[in-house]
């Protein structure tokens, strides 16, 4: 689940980088991306850190939600510009 969210977010960022005609500066909150990455890392290493399955699922869901909100912010900025 985290991998799907991260792949979708990376595809959106790549699309923004490859657009040459776009004059719109799209900025997403840096803290949101950092939280998403921390949640994703927690979900990945939950077994090694001996965290419970509830923590793993909650952190995976948190990462996906953070990546989704960041993607929505980017898409809204693209639509306005």
Secondary structure by P-SEA (a helix, b strand, c coil): caaaaaaaaaaaaaaaaacccccccccccaaaaaaaaaaaaaaaacccccccaaaaaaaaaaaaaaaaaaaaaaaaaaaac
